[in-house]
């Protein structure tokens, strides 16, 4: 499929190339999307430019870091860029691509240290013609592995070997990321990815319908697009269309408004986060015990964590302030309201608290 551009809505599509990637036997398989191409709107204009560049993108920076929320297509674009770089071999034969989920790299590093056998792993990383490290944020608590990866990236950059990394945000914004690794990753080239918006999302829904052999009236497409939550990943949009397909099979009928409403309800339905889960997640973030957050202690660090937990509980659950207060130590409605309002004010200027709120919410949105 050739690159397509619509001047009216600035939506571009380009075929996704996949390299023959070398993956460790125990590593998770690389997941591919249903569509063999990427649809990019204005929100992903840079992605389109980088992915379709006729020259090596590594001429602009190395390593290359792709950042974006879960489901935005970071892995697909990383592998696409790796495949394009692989085809630039001087010999005419594609260059090998080594792919590691970051968490697997951390595990292999720990195993190599335990077996006192690091040289083979280091050599493999150092000499791979093209390296992809996926989901860097998942090794934020693997400090020794981070330092090792930083050393390997520095070695590869010195050798001029292309290195691609993906992360949900800038590593400097991820709690637990070592300054040494951050300093090796950020000097290269950073490309942000966003969820499909407006025109790109509308086209994506239509393309997925064609892929699933669904003949949907344009008005129903518009209804589906309006009813679905914004900033949904492609897999969620595809899930909605699969629900439409299931409805049609069950009723032996063409898609109707009832089919759309049913699909939106199913995709939108999500088991409500429990107060216990919120308390546990906030406690882990601040390295506290849940019992401490629920206690009567007025220590500043506990009050800060407890107030954030109550704020998130009010945002992400249907629980009343009375129920929230009861869970977090038997506090009354007024105390909960004061904690929430104070947290709201702090979030306007406190970058550390903003980061904490974002990471805790992400734990549930990625679940």
C-alpha positions, 0 to 999 in steps of 0.5 A, a space after each residue: 500500500 502506498 503512502 496516501 495523503 488527503 489534503 482536506 484532513 491531513 491523514 496519511 497511511 503507510 505500510 508497516 514493514 516488519 524485520 526478521 527480528 531475533 528474539 530470545 526463546 523465553 521472550 514474549 512474542 512480538 504482537 502485531 496489529 490487524 492492519 498492515 499499515 499505520 494511519 497518522 493524522 496531524 497528531 502523528 505528523 512527525 511519526 509519518 515523516 520519520 517512518 517514510 524518510 528516504 534517508 536513514 533517520 539515524 543520521 539525525 540522532 542515535 539512539 532513537 526514542 519513541 514515547 507515547 501511551 500504551 496502544 499508540 503504536 510504539 512497538 509497530 513503528 520501532 519495528 518498522 524503522 528497524 526493518 527500513 534500516 535493515 534493508 539499507 545493508 551495503 551487501 544487499 542482504 537485510 541486516 539482523 535485528 535484535 529485539 528485547 522487551 526491556 523487562 526481558 533484558 533486565 531478567 537476562 542480565 540478572 541471570 548472567 550476573 548470577 551465573 558469572 557469565 556477562 560477556 556473551 550478553 554484552 557481546 550480543 548487545 554490543 555487536 547487533 547491527 540493529 537493536 530494539 529495546 521495548 517498553 523501557 519504563 517497565 525496568 524502572 525498578 531494575 537499577 543494575 540492569 539500567 546501568 548495564 543498558 546505559 553502558 551498552 547504549 554508549 558502546 553502540 552509539 560510539 560504534 555508530 550502530 542503530 539503537 531504538 527504544 520505546 517508553 511511555 514517557 520521557 525516561 526523565 519523567 519516569 520514577 526510578 529511572 537512573 540518571 546514567 540511563 537517562 543521559 544516554 537515551 535523551 541525547 539522540 532523537 525523540 519522536 512522540 506518538 499520540 492516540 489517533 484523533 479526529 480524522 485519523 480515528 474516523 478513517 481507522 474505524 472505517 478501515 477496521 470495518 473493511 478488514 472485518 467485512 462489516 458493511 456499516 452505513 456512514 451515519 452509523 460510523 459517525 454514531 460509533 465515532 461520537 459514542 466511543 471515548 476519545 484517545 482509545 487505542 486501535 485495539 479498543 476501536 477494533 474490539 468495538 467493531 468486533 462487538 458489532 460483528 458479533 451482534 450482527 451474527 447473533 441477530 442475523 442482520 445488518 448493523 443497526 443503531 442497536 448494534 452500535 449502542 451495544 458495542 459501545 456499552 461493552 467496550 466502555 464497560 469496565 469493572 470499577 477500580 476498588 478503593 483497596 486497589 487504589 490504596 495499594 497502588 498509591 502505597 506502593 508508589 510512595 513505598 508505604 504500607 496500606 495500613 499506614 495510609 489508612 491509619 490516623 497518623 498525621 505525618 506529612 508523607 502519609 497525609 500527602 499519599 492518603 490525600 492523593 489516594 482519596 482524590 484518585 478514588 473520587 475521580 475513578 470510582 462512583 464511591 461517595 465521600 463518606 465511603 471513601 472516608 470510611 475506607 481511608 481510616 474512618 474519616 468524615 465527609 468534610 475531611 475527605 472534601 478538604 483533602 481532595 480540594 487541597 490535592 487539586 490545588 497542589 497538582 497545579 504546581 507540584 510536579 512530583 505530585 502530578 507525576 505520582 497521580 499520572 503513574 497511579 492512574 496509568 496503572 489502572 488504564 493499562 490494566 
